[in-house]
């Protein structure tokens, strides 16, 4: 069964590394689901790389931890995690077109990943 495109609100519980976060997803009707999600289309440096991995994780942690974001789920990765694009609902309409994923690319904290 293919995994389809879905959009939800989710609260970020914690950031695992520069391209993975643990989210509490609101599926509606007071139904919540917690899972690890990978950011779609980007690859951040591993934590084992030292400063680059730490910088990527630190930026993501500061910008999304504890926030409620819009989550667009694209498909599942090879580990069964949802591949997601994150959007901050507190941005202006013009900024909303730029996802958290894209911001990380723009800042050089991640590189594009062809999925």
C-alpha positions as CSV (number, residue, x, y, z in Angstrom):
1,X,0.0,0.0,0.0
2,X,1.6,3.3,-1.0
3,X,1.9,6.1,1.5
4,X,0.0,9.2,0.4
5,X,0.5,12.9,0.9
6,X,-1.0,14.1,4.3
7,X,-1.0,17.3,6.2
8,X,-1.2,17.6,10.0
9,X,-0.4,19.8,12.9
10,X,2.3,18.5,15.1
11,X,4.2,19.5,18.2
12,X,7.9,19.0,18.2
13,X,8.9,17.0,21.2
14,X,12.7,16.9,20.6
15,X,15.2,17.0,17.8
16,X,17.3,13.9,17.3
17,X,19.8,15.3,14.8
18,X,19.8,17.9,12.0
19,X,17.3,16.0,9.9
20,X,15.3,14.0,12.3
21,X,12.8,15.0,15.0
22,X,10.3,13.3,17.4
23,X,6.8,14.7,16.7
24,X,3.4,14.5,18.5
25,X,1.1,14.5,15.5
26,X,-2.5,15.6,15.8
27,X,-4.6,13.3,13.6
28,X,-7.8,15.1,14.6
29,X,-10.7,14.2,16.9
30,X,-8.3,14.2,19.9
31,X,-6.2,11.5,18.4
32,X,-2.5,11.9,18.7
33,X,0.5,9.8,17.5
34,X,4.1,10.2,18.5
35,X,6.8,9.2,16.1
36,X,10.3,9.9,14.7
37,X,10.2,11.8,11.4
38,X,12.9,12.5,8.9
39,X,13.0,15.8,7.1
40,X,12.2,15.2,3.4
41,X,14.7,16.1,0.7
42,X,17.6,17.1,2.9
43,X,20.6,15.4,4.5
44,X,22.2,17.1,7.5
45,X,25.7,16.2,8.7
46,X,25.8,13.3,11.2
47,X,26.5,14.2,14.9
48,X,29.7,12.2,14.6
49,X,31.1,14.9,12.3
50,X,31.6,17.2,15.2
51,X,30.9,20.9,14.7
52,X,28.9,20.6,11.4
53,X,26.5,18.0,12.9
54,X,26.2,20.0,16.1
55,X,25.5,23.2,14.3
56,X,22.8,21.6,12.2
57,X,21.1,20.0,15.3
58,X,21.4,23.2,17.4
59,X,19.8,25.4,14.7
60,X,16.9,22.9,14.3
61,X,16.5,22.5,18.0
62,X,16.3,26.3,18.6
63,X,13.8,26.8,15.8
64,X,11.3,24.0,16.2
65,X,11.5,22.4,19.7
66,X,8.2,22.8,21.5
67,X,6.5,24.5,18.6
68,X,3.4,23.4,16.8
69,X,4.1,23.2,13.1
70,X,2.3,22.1,10.0
71,X,3.7,18.8,8.8
72,X,3.3,17.6,5.3
73,X,4.1,13.9,5.0
74,X,5.4,12.7,1.7
75,X,6.1,9.0,2.1
76,X,7.9,6.5,4.4
77,X,11.7,6.1,4.4
78,X,13.4,2.7,4.4
79,X,13.1,2.5,8.2
80,X,9.4,3.2,8.2
81,X,9.7,6.8,9.4
82,X,7.5,9.5,7.7
83,X,9.5,11.8,5.4
84,X,8.1,15.2,6.2
85,X,8.3,18.9,5.3
86,X,7.9,21.2,8.2
87,X,6.2,24.7,8.0
88,X,6.0,27.3,10.8
89,X,2.4,28.7,11.0
90,X,3.7,31.8,12.7
91,X,5.4,33.1,9.5
92,X,3.9,35.6,7.1
93,X,2.2,34.3,3.9
94,X,5.3,35.0,1.8
95,X,7.6,33.2,4.3
96,X,5.2,30.3,4.6
97,X,6.3,29.2,1.1
98,X,9.7,28.5,2.6
99,X,9.7,25.3,4.7
100,X,12.0,24.6,7.7
101,X,13.7,22.1,5.4
102,X,14.4,24.8,2.8
103,X,15.7,27.2,5.4
104,X,18.3,24.5,6.5
105,X,19.4,24.2,2.9
106,X,19.6,28.0,2.5
107,X,21.8,28.3,5.6
108,X,24.1,25.5,4.5
109,X,23.1,23.3,7.4
110,X,22.0,20.5,5.1
111,X,22.4,19.4,1.5
112,X,19.7,18.3,-1.0
113,X,18.9,14.7,-0.9
114,X,17.2,13.0,-3.9
115,X,14.5,10.7,-2.5
